[in-house]
Amino acid sequence: MRTDLEIAQEAVMEPIGRIAQKLGIGEDDLELYGKYKAKLSEEYLNGLRHKPDGKLILVTAINPTPAGEGKTTTSVGLGQAFGKLGKKAVVALREPSLGPCFGIKGGAAGGGYAQVVPMEELNLHFTGDFHAITSANNLLAALLDNHIQQGNELQIDSRQIIWKRCMDMNDRVLRNIIVGLGSKTDGFVREDHFVITVASEIMAILCLAEDMKDLKERLSRIIVAYDYSGKPVTAGDLQAVGAMAALLRDAMKPNLIQTLEHTPVLVHGGPFANIAHGCNSVRATRAALKMADYCITEAGFGADLGAEKFFDIKCRVAGLKPDAAVLVATIRALKYNGGRPKNDLGEEDLAALEKGIRNLEKHIENLQRYGVPVVVTLNAFATDTEAEIAYVRRFCEERKCEFALSQVWAKGGDGGIELAEKVLEALETQKSDFRLLYEDEMPLEEKIETVAKVIYGAGSVSFSQAAKRQLKKLTELGFGSLPVCMAKNQYSLSDDPKRLGRPRDFEMTVREVYVSAGAGFIVALTGDVVTMPGLSKKPSAFGIDVNEDGVITGLF
């Protein structure tokens, strides 16, 4: 069996200008990054504003397992299937982080014959957006420490510095560090921290900003520290906004590439959904809605994380109204959720499937709560049996969900025809009645409890004393109307990654709360989740290489 990389390397790509022509985009509207990728110009993006919107389709999934679900693969394959049916569609995805690429998760290009290309470039440095975000983040950190060194006119309390440095790589030893060691000219000694770039507030700001004006306003609101009187100190106070915006100028523009079947794809922004809001940029989604009749986008990890944040943060902020949701599952993952060992998922096991399908059930209920039509799709594996598929089909139809089998990994767009037809049927026969989970006026503590109880299934929420103090302070500072961004492990509906299936009435622990004032949401850290991942004992980096001809190997 050929690897995803081998399939991608054998692909015959079309020049990106030809892909753009399909959408009516001229050469002058593209900023080329080689033959096969380009950014959309500001002039082109501004010209889209008067055009009507197409249909917005969200692709999400059950909680991820080692067996794999194939959410991005399904998104790409669905876009290709729409093309096979003569429909004009654009796929809108997130950019991959180098952390997962060299760690354990993999990239974000899809798989098999439902991939985005050029695959190696997308999964590595791409057009430099992540580097620009990292640089802007760390410039702010440097200006902060330099301000303190140069006299500290703003009276910053070094014990209350909350801005963290970042890098786009998993590196556990950087979570908690001491900086400023050495001589007097090397700065003040203090504890500092790193987050992975995708968890940086700069990433969230870039993904939620409407334009350069909005970007700069959001950057100016970033709280970096508190002064001795407890007043917030912002990036605007540090006079950092202009330089940061200059670094982010080109990164603000969505990237255009293609699938293996030459379907247009906008790839832009890449926050994780377990520790950030998990959606591609508002600019890319809005552009895709104007460029085509159908925009197919995805949100990270399971629907409890990515879809909830897509609805309650991204759609709330941008005023988007999704028309349908596709929920991806696999027989293998459902059996794993039902207690079947990960090395023994190929055998038929209806008992494990019956137990594990409760995870799918909860995600169906959650999506229906938002008022959007739901189509469940099984990402097919050769080991799936007719009895298992029939059981899942019947289970979904009993819950008033459309159901389709997807074979896009093996067959590309042809393998997604059944799914595409079901999505089109849902769009034509079911009207979306999209609604948010909670109102802006709800107190922060109640918002957190609402997500935990309604979406996760928690029976109660325990707040640490530190979290209680932080919630009180943030409310007093005027941030009580912001939505909440829950940072939670992705493997379970609960805050315990070992509790698979559909745990009920558990206690969820919130240990820390802080504001991302520029992004416009409150972050609540639950359980043991961390914002700087570490590498595994055998990271993917061990298998990646480049030969004498410059051909990369081992990248999935």
Salt bridges, closest charged atoms under 4 A:
GLU10 OE1 - ARG2 NH1 1.95
GLU14 OE1 - LYS22 NZ 3.92
GLU31 OE2 - LYS253 NZ 2.96
GLU42 OE1 - ARG283 NH2 2.83
ASP53 OD1 - LYS290 NZ 3.02
GLU121 OE1 - LYS37 NZ 2.23
ASP129 OD1 - LYS39 NZ 2.91
ASP145 OD2 - ARG165 NH2 2.88
ASP145 OD1 - ARG190 NE 3.01
ASP157 OD1 - ARG159 NE 2.95
GLU191 OE2 - HIS193 NE2 3.86
ASP192 OD2 - ARG165 NH1 2.51
ASP192 OD2 - ARG190 NH2 3.62
GLU210 OE1 - ARG286 NH1 2.34
ASP214 OD2 - ARG218 NE 3.17
GLU217 OE2 - LYS213 NZ 2.78
ASP250 OD1 - ARG249 NE 3.30
ASP250 OD1 - LYS253 NZ 3.43
GLU298 OE1 - LYS71 NZ 3.42
GLU298 OE2 - ARG94 NE 3.17
ASP304 OD2 - LYS488 NZ 2.76
ASP312 OD1 - ARG316 NH2 3.69
ASP344 OD2 - ARG340 NH2 2.91
ASP349 OD2 - ARG340 NH1 2.67
GLU361 OE2 - ARG358 NH1 3.17
GLU361 OE2 - ARG399 NH2 3.34
GLU361 OE1 - ARG502 NH1 3.04
GLU365 OE1 - ARG502 NH2 2.75
GLU388 OE2 - LYS335 NZ 3.00
GLU398 OE1 - ARG399 NH1 3.57
GLU402 OE1 - LYS422 NZ 3.44
ASP414 OD1 - LYS84 NZ 3.67
GLU418 OE2 - ARG393 NH2 3.91
ASP433 OD2 - ARG435 NH1 3.28
ASP440 OD1 - ARG316 NH1 2.68
GLU476 OE2 - LYS472 NZ 2.60
